[in-house]
Amino acid sequence: MGLLGTLTETPKASTESPNRGGGTAESEGAYWCHDCDERLLDLDVTGEDPPSCPDCGDEMTFERSPGSTGCAC
């Protein structure tokens, strides 16, 4: 990537908008197991109910509300 490409991509990466670039899907957050430090992106989860942690089996919690900005971490 040249200087011009870097200059045009930098503002996209530095914004607090959840729409950062040309991704194909819109993530609204991630599910976390705080005991195991396990994370599952919401796009990787099927169904309406929170998933179970793959390590311990406990129900995971959702860590970002729709429409919020910034990182889910």
C-alpha positions as CSV (number, residue, x, y, z in Angstrom):
1,M,0.0,0.0,0.0
2,G,1.4,3.4,-0.9
3,L,1.3,6.6,0.9
4,L,-2.0,7.7,-0.7
5,G,-3.7,4.4,0.3
6,T,-2.4,4.7,3.9
7,L,-3.8,8.3,4.1
8,T,-7.2,7.3,2.9
9,E,-7.5,4.1,5.1
10,T,-6.3,5.7,8.4
11,P,-9.5,7.8,9.1
12,K,-11.6,4.7,8.6
13,A,-9.6,2.7,11.2
14,S,-9.5,5.5,13.7
15,T,-13.3,6.3,13.8
16,E,-15.5,5.1,16.7
17,S,-18.1,4.0,14.2
18,P,-19.0,0.2,14.2
19,N,-18.9,0.4,10.4
20,R,-15.2,0.2,9.7
21,G,-14.4,-0.7,6.2
22,G,-15.9,-3.0,3.7
23,G,-16.8,-6.0,5.8
24,T,-19.5,-8.3,4.5
25,A,-21.4,-8.7,7.8
26,E,-22.4,-6.3,10.6
27,S,-21.3,-7.6,14.0
28,E,-23.1,-6.2,17.0
29,G,-20.7,-7.5,19.6
30,A,-19.4,-10.7,21.1
31,Y,-20.3,-13.3,23.7
32,W,-17.8,-13.7,26.6
33,C,-17.1,-16.3,29.3
34,H,-15.3,-14.2,31.9
35,D,-14.1,-17.2,33.9
36,C,-12.4,-18.8,30.9
37,D,-11.6,-15.7,28.9
38,E,-13.4,-17.3,25.9
39,R,-14.9,-15.0,23.2
40,L,-17.3,-15.8,20.4
41,L,-18.2,-13.2,17.8
42,D,-22.0,-12.8,17.5
43,L,-21.8,-13.7,13.8
44,D,-20.4,-17.1,14.8
45,V,-23.4,-18.0,17.0
46,T,-26.6,-19.5,15.7
47,G,-30.0,-19.2,17.4
48,E,-31.5,-16.5,19.7
49,D,-30.2,-17.8,23.1
50,P,-26.7,-17.0,24.4
51,P,-24.3,-19.8,23.7
52,S,-22.6,-22.0,26.2
53,C,-18.9,-21.6,26.8
54,P,-16.9,-24.3,24.8
55,D,-14.5,-24.7,27.8
56,C,-16.7,-24.8,30.9
57,G,-20.3,-25.0,29.6
58,D,-21.6,-21.9,31.4
59,E,-23.9,-19.4,29.6
60,M,-21.9,-16.6,28.0
61,T,-22.8,-13.0,28.3
62,F,-23.2,-10.5,25.4
63,E,-20.8,-7.6,25.6
64,R,-22.0,-4.8,23.4
65,S,-25.4,-3.4,22.7
66,P,-26.6,-2.8,19.2
67,G,-25.8,0.7,17.9
68,S,-22.9,1.2,20.3
69,T,-19.5,2.2,19.0
70,G,-16.0,1.1,19.7
71,C,-14.5,-2.2,20.7
72,A,-16.4,-5.0,22.3
73,C,-13.4,-5.8,24.5
